[in-house]
Amino acid sequence: MFDLATPDDGTLPDLLTAPTGATSLSDGLAAVQSKPQAQFTADLAVARSLRPDLPQWIVDFHHRQPEVTNRLARLLNAYHRLAIAPGWRYVEHAVQAAFDSAAATADVMLNGLHPSISWEFPVLTVPCHLPHDVDLHLAGRGLLLVPAFYLRAPTARLDNHDEQAPIELYFPVRHKHAALRDDDPHLDPGLTRLLGRTRAAVLAALTTVRSTTELATRVGISAATASHHLNALRAGGLITTAREHGTARHNLTHLGLRLLHSSPRTPGQPVTAFFQPPT
């Protein structure tokens, strides 16, 4: 897998750049493999120009040889499970904190993305791994800002095939925003005392419909542990599970939603109980 990263700056070839909107690793890999062939051809040409010694298996991936694409998918899934998933909540906190601290005005926000990025209307200056300076005129193309937790320095990316696609600016997230504490502000203390920290986190993660694997990745637990907590929440009437294209998808019930978003009760305030009707 280290063949994927260039030895000088650690950047990846464009073959693994997925269209935006992927919500999981499997979705991202599927999006990569569904790119038009013309996109693969353009990406391969750029990769070869930057790396004349490009390993043959990366060339084979661009040519969509099934044994290569399947093997790479297995390797990336294994690496993600071992190295990325256990700390994914840490990553999410850092990204969310970066957005929360962003200023409302474009001038302040663009100047605050990274110390090496500067904005002085109408020019945004970004350091890139190129042998010479390049002036890019957006001309209506748009600029897509992408926070990246594992990036050391900002970099800009142009689509090798679509000349009208937005320019993507990847900028490092400041890790000082990523501290996780036991008193997670996103979890209600009362809910944590009632359900336990992990089960409360599982319930909170289901504000979006998720599969067992997606849920385990988000909370940072194993799929077996996720299934254990899901069974308990389902038995308590807090979630429902339905199968979609052979995959179990979990969602909050009305009771689970109200429990998750109920506010602390003040003295003298009446209590309203919500009961799950029998099935």
Phi, psi and omega in degrees: 000337178291345173298336183291328184268137178290146184291338186273312185236358176076010180284157182260149173293157186291352181300334182258010177276108184273151172302148181294154178107350178293132184259358179205168179297317181297321177296320180295317179295321178296321179294322178298314184287345180263008177298151175298150181299326179298327177293316178299318181296316179295319179296320180295320179299317179292317180300319180291326179291329180274332183224090179300335181265030182305127180302146185298325183293331176290322174298317179297326178296318178297331178272006174060041174288122190304319183295329180283313181296320180293319180294318179296319179299318179296317180296316181294321177297318179295316180296318179299316182297322185274322190251333186255310186304319182299333180250018188295324179296325176299316179296314182298321178298318181296315181294316180296319179296324178297319178289321181296327182271356181290140179283160184283331184274145182296321183301310182290321183296313183294325177285342182261004181296317183195146181304332182270357178259130180231145181233123173220105187316130004256031188244129172252120183256125183228129175287134179226162182275069179232152182287347182209164180290146179229132175261123179244124177260119184298316179050043177088001183289329182094159180230122181257118180269125184235107176289137183228122184285325187260021181257136181273327183219153180296154174206149178250149181228134174252143176292128183285346185246316185259108183287350180257358180291149178301149172282132182261126178249111178266128181228143183292140172277138179286121186290344179295341177279357194263003184299131175254137179239162178296328178269065181305118183295343181276353179248130178292128181302322179296321179293322178296319179292327182285314188257341192094152188297313184293316181294324176295322178293323177297314179298316181295328181289345183268017168295342170243135179299130184220155170278170179298318180294315179298320180295315179300319179296317183294318184278338180085037179232171179284161179296324179295318178294320178299316179299321179300312181289324178297320178298319180292318180293323178293319179296330179274003178076019183267340179221162172236157179229131177227151180265132181228112183055041177082001181246134177285127179242132187249142184216155177285143168275175177301319179297315179297320179296316181291323177296320182292324187252010178290143180265156179302141183272135177270155181304136178086352181280133181294151180258132176250126181258137178246127183245140176279121180295146180294147178261000000 
